[in-house]
C-alpha cells in the first residue's frame, strides 16, 4: 500500500512522520520552490519531526497522486486552486483531508469543494492533536468521517494506533463545521488570556459549544456533533495549549504583538460571519470576535458586553 502526504507544514510533516512510525512507506510532496520542502529534503527534519528512512520526498505531484491513500494538509483557502491544479490529472488514490476551515468566498466545507471540483468523496481527519506532543508519545483520539462508508472504515482500520486512536464519525457536516469553528473559539480564548481573564474560558466553552451546535443544525448537520471530538473534544488543545496557533494569535492580538504563526480561525471567522449574515443566524460569540478583528471595535468592551448578555435558560 502506497501513501502520500501533500503539504510540508507542521501537520503535513507530522502526518508523514506518523505514517512512517506505523512502518508504512510514505511519499511527502512539496513544491520545489518551497523553503520548508527544501529544508526537509536537505536535513530530513524540521522544528517538529525527524523523518524516518521510509519517508521519501518528492516534488512530483503526479507521483503523489498515484498512491492508494493521499493525505492533504495545505492552507484551507488554497484548496480550491489546488483542486483546479489536479483536476486534469489522474487521482488514483483515496483522499483524506487533514486541515480544518471553511472557504471565505463561499462558506463551503472542504469535502464540498473536493466533490464540486474533482468529483470525489473524501474522508476528513479531525480532532485534538499537536505535533509537538504527539512526537513525544502523548496519545490522543481523533475522528474520521466521510460519505463513503468503505473509505471511512479503511482509514480507521488502516491508520489507528496506540498513539492516535481513530473513531468513526456519523455526521460529515458536523465534523467539518465543528473542526473549523473550534479555531474561532481558540481566538477568543487567546484574547481572554491576553487580558488575564482566563477564568472566563469556562463560560466561553459552555456558550460556544451551544452556539456552534445551533450553527451546525442550521447548515444541515447534527447539533450534538458540537459536543464530540471535532469541536468540544478539541477545546483543550485549541483553547489552552501553548502550541495552539489560534489561541496564541488571539493573545498576541490583545498584547499588540505580531503573530508569528498562521491561524486558520481568522479566515474561518470571516466565512462564518458571512454565512450568519446571509442566513440571519444569531452567533453572538462569532459576531463579537468579528467586530474585534475586522471592525476595530474595542476588544475589552466587546468581551465585557458578550459576557454580560441576558441569561437565557442556563446561559
N, C-alpha and C positions, 0 to 999 in steps of 0.2 A: 504494500500500500504506500503510495506516494503522498506527501503532504507539502503544501506550500503556505507561506505566510507572506502577505503583501503589506508592507509598511514596516519601517525600521525605527519607529519611535519607541517610547517606553513600553507600551503594551504590546506592540508588534514584536519587538525583540524579546520580550518576556515570553510570549506565546511560542516563539521558535525555541527558546530555551526549555520551556515546559514540555513541548513535544519531544525534544531531544532527551529530556530526563526520563521520558517514558520508553526510551530506546527506539524511537521512530526516526526514520530518515526524513529530513526536513530541508526544504529549499526556502531560503529567506530572500525575498525580492525587494530591491530598492532601485531607485533611479540612479543612473551612473553619475549624474551631476549633484547628487545629494551628499552633503558633507557627512551626515550621520552614516550613510551607507559606506562611504569611503573609509570612515574610521573603523567600522565593523570589519570591513574587508581587510584592512591592514592589521588591526590589532585583535580581532575576534572578541572584542569586549567593548562595553560602554559603561556608563556610570551605574547601570542596573544589573547587567548579566555578563557572564563569560560563556561564550557559545561552545558547545560540545563539538567533537570532531564529526559527528553525523549531521551537523547543520552546515549546509553549503550555502554560499551566497551567489546571487545572480542578478544581472540587470536585464535579463531576457524575460519580457512579460509573457511571451508565448510559452516558454518553458514553465513559468509559474502557473499558467492556466491549464497545463496538461496534467496536473496532479489529481488524485482522487478526491482530496479534500483541500479546499482553498480558504484559508483564514484571512480575513481582511481587517486591517486596523489602520485606517487613514483618517485625516480630518473630515468630519462629517460634511461640511459644506463643499468639499471637493468630490464627494462620492458620485454625484450625478455626472460630472465631467469624466470621472474615471469610467463610469458605465458607458458613456459615449465612446471612450477610447477602446474598450474591449468589445463593443457591440459587433464589430465586423470580424472578430477573432473567434476561434473555436474554444469555448469554455467546456473542458472535458469533465471537470470535477464538480463536486457539490460545494456551495459557498456557505461559509459561516461568518457572519458579521460580528465583529468584536469591538465595535465602537457604539457610543450612545449619544443620541441627539436627534433633532428634527431640522429639516431643511427650512431655512429662513424664508425664502420666497414663497414656498407653497405650504409649509407646515407639515409636509408629508414625512412618514416614517421611512426608515432606510429600506425595509423589506418592500414597501410600496414602490419606492424608486427603482429597486432592482427588478421587480416584476414588470414595471412600466417600461423600463429602458432595455432590458436584456431578456425579458420573458421567463425569468427563472424564480422558483420558490427558494428562498434562503432560510437557513437557521440563524438564530441570534443567540449569542452567549452574553449574558448579563449577570449582574450581582456583584457582591463585595470582593475586593481584592486589590492589593497594591503590590507591584513587582518587588519593591524593597523588602516587604515582609515575606512574600511567598518564596523568594530565593533563599531565605534563611530557614525555610521549612515550616513556617507558620501556616497551618491549614485553613481552608475556607470552604464554603459551599456556594455554588453558582447555579444559574438556571439556563436551560436550553429550551427554546421554543421555535416552532415552525408550523406552517400549514401543511407541510409534508411530514406526515407521521413517521414514515420509514426513515427519512433523513434524521429526524429528531432522535429516534431510537438508536440509530447508528452512531450519532455523535455522543450520546450518553454512554453507550456501551463501549465505544472505542477510545474515549478520551478521559473518562473518570478515573480518579486515583485517590490515594490517601491524602495527597496534598490538596487537590481540588475535587470535591465530591459534587457531581453534576446531578441535578434534579430535572425532571420533565415538567415543562410548563404547559398550561392549557388555555392560555389567553395571549395570543401574539400581540394584539393591540395593547393590552395592559402591560405586558412585559416591556415593550418598546417605549411606550409613553412613560411608564414608571421609571425606567432606567434613565431616560433622557431628563426627566424633570427633577430627579434627585440631585442632579448637578446644580439646578437653580436653587434648591433649598440649601445646598452647600455654600453658595454665595452669601445667603442670608446668615448662615451660621458663622461664617468668617467675619461678617460685619459686626455681629454681636461680640465676637472675640476681640475685634479691633477696639470696641468701646469698653471692653471689660465687663460685658453683660452676659457672660457665658451661661449663667443660671437660667436665662430666658430660652435656652435651647430646648428645654423640656416642653414648654408651651409651643415653640416653633415646630417641634416634631409632631406633637399631637394635632395641631391645627393643620399643618401642611399635608399630613397623610390623608386627612379627611378631604382637604381641598383637592388634592390630586385624584382621590378616588372619584370625586364628582366630575373632574375633568376627563378621566378615563371613560366613565359612563357616557359622557356627552359625545365622545368620539367613537362609541360603539363597543367599548371593551367592558370588562367586568370590574366594577369598583373595588371589589375585595382584593384585586391584584395589587393595589397600592400598599397593602399590608404584608406583601410577600417579599421574596429575595430581591426582586428587581427594584423595589423602591424603599420601603421602610427597612427591609433587611440590609440595605446598603448604607443606612444612615451613619453607623459608627465609622465606617471607612471614609465617608464623604463629609460629615459634619464635625468630626472630632480629630481625625488623623492628621498628623503633621505632614503626611505625604499627599494629602488631598489638594490638587491644584485649584479646585473651585473654592474650597474653604480659605486657602491662602490668598486667592485673588480678592475675595471679599474683605479679608483682614487688611491686606495691603492697600486696598481702596480707601478704607477708613483712615489708615495711618499715613496716607499720602505717598506711598511707595509705588514704584513702577513694577507691575507684575513681571516675573521672570519666566513663568511657565504659561502655556496655553490653557485656557479654562473654557471647555465646551459649553458650560452652563450659560455663559454670556450670550452666545449666539442662539442657544435654545430658548432663552428668555424672550428674545425678540420674536421668535416663531410662535411661542405660546401666547404672548401678548396679542399678536395679530389674530390668532385663532379665537381668543377670548373676545376680542372686539367684534370680529365677524359673526360670532355665534351668540353674542350678548351673554357671556358667561361671567359669573361673579367669582373672581380668583383674587382675593384681597392680598395674599402674600406675593404672588407673582406680579400683580399690579404695583404694589409698593416698591418692590425691588426694581421694577422697570422705571418707575419715577426717579429713583435714586441714580441708577446707572445711565439713563438715557434722557432724562428731563431735568437733570441738575437740581433736583429737589434736595433739601437738607436731610441727610440720612438719619440724624438723631431724631428730628421731628417726625419723619415718616415712620420710623420704627416705633417711636412712642405712640403715635396715633394708631398704628397697627395693633399693638398690644393693649390698647385702650378701647378697642371696639366693643360694642354692647354684646353681652353674653347671649348666645342662642343655644338653649339646652345646656350641655356640659361646657361648650366652648363659646 
